[in-house]
Amino acid sequence: MKQDWEAAFKPVHEIWKQGYSTTDIITTFARVVKNFECPENIKLEWLKEVGLVHMRVNAGAHGLLQLDAMVSKFLMAAKAQ
């Protein structure tokens, strides 16, 4: 929500480097987004993006690239608010 791109990507990359699976990271994002305090339209946009990323990763897309795209979409949705 703060529009800090570097701060948004850094934790995702750190978790990725620790060896967590992309699916686990996406699942955790879904849980966090559901309980995150923000406007409902942003929350719905984020949940939609989580679902799309999950689908792409399951279809074989590169995990870190998809996570970066998801974080970018999160930031763009928050900025549009």
C-alpha positions as MATLAB code, in Angstrom:
seq = 'MKQDWEAAFKPVHEIWKQGYSTTDIITTFARVVKNFECPENIKLEWLKEVGLVHMRVNAGAHGLLQLDAMVSKFLMAAKAQ';
ca = [
       0.000    0.000    0.000;
       3.024    2.300    0.474;
       4.141    1.983   -3.174;
       7.674    1.030   -2.174;
       8.699   -1.368   -4.955;
      11.990   -2.444   -3.424;
      10.418   -3.171   -0.035;
       7.675   -5.177   -1.743;
       9.986   -7.440   -3.765;
      12.696   -8.003   -1.147;
      10.777  -10.322    1.249;
       9.447  -12.419   -1.632;
      12.967  -12.909   -2.998;
      14.294  -13.754    0.468;
      11.615  -16.409    0.993;
      12.306  -17.784   -2.493;
      16.051  -18.003   -1.761;
      15.306  -19.950    1.434;
      13.866  -22.716   -0.729;
      10.150  -22.419   -0.128;
       8.023  -23.687   -2.993;
       6.226  -21.197   -5.184;
       2.913  -22.859   -4.358;
       3.523  -22.434   -0.623;
       4.365  -18.769   -1.095;
       1.246  -18.197   -3.193;
      -0.938  -19.997   -0.636;
       0.479  -17.831    2.139;
      -0.189  -14.708    0.074;
      -3.810  -15.790   -0.321;
      -4.228  -16.224    3.446;
      -2.582  -12.893    4.217;
      -4.606  -11.000    1.609;
      -7.882  -12.378    2.978;
      -7.083  -10.928    6.409;
      -5.294   -7.766    5.272;
      -6.914   -4.492    6.259;
      -7.477   -2.583    3.012;
     -10.345   -1.463    0.763;
     -12.444   -4.376   -0.479;
     -11.894   -3.589   -4.182;
      -8.112   -3.835   -3.730;
      -8.438   -7.057   -1.757;
     -10.556   -8.606   -4.520;
      -8.069   -7.536   -7.183;
      -5.216   -9.049   -5.179;
      -7.080  -12.326   -4.664;
      -7.829  -12.488   -8.383;
      -4.130  -12.047   -9.144;
      -3.153  -14.715   -6.603;
      -5.493  -17.142   -8.365;
      -4.102  -16.304  -11.798;
      -0.508  -16.713  -10.619;
      -1.350  -20.033   -8.993;
      -2.876  -21.213  -12.267;
       0.159  -20.094  -14.313;
       2.646  -21.742  -11.960;
       0.679  -24.999  -12.038;
       0.766  -24.800  -15.836;
       4.580  -24.670  -15.719;
       5.450  -20.964  -15.694;
       8.641  -19.914  -13.874;
       7.853  -19.391  -10.197;
       9.954  -16.362   -9.278;
       8.935  -14.510  -12.410;
       5.273  -15.124  -11.590;
       5.755  -13.999   -7.982;
       7.399  -10.791   -9.206;
       4.502  -10.225  -11.597;
       2.034  -10.799   -8.759;
       3.763   -8.265   -6.501;
       3.807   -5.771   -9.381;
       0.079   -6.237   -9.901;
      -0.488   -5.769   -6.155;
       1.376   -2.468   -6.239;
      -0.451   -1.314   -9.370;
      -3.850   -2.148   -7.852;
      -2.994   -0.255   -4.666;
      -1.767    2.723   -6.687;
      -5.032    2.862   -8.652;
      -6.907    3.346   -5.392;
];
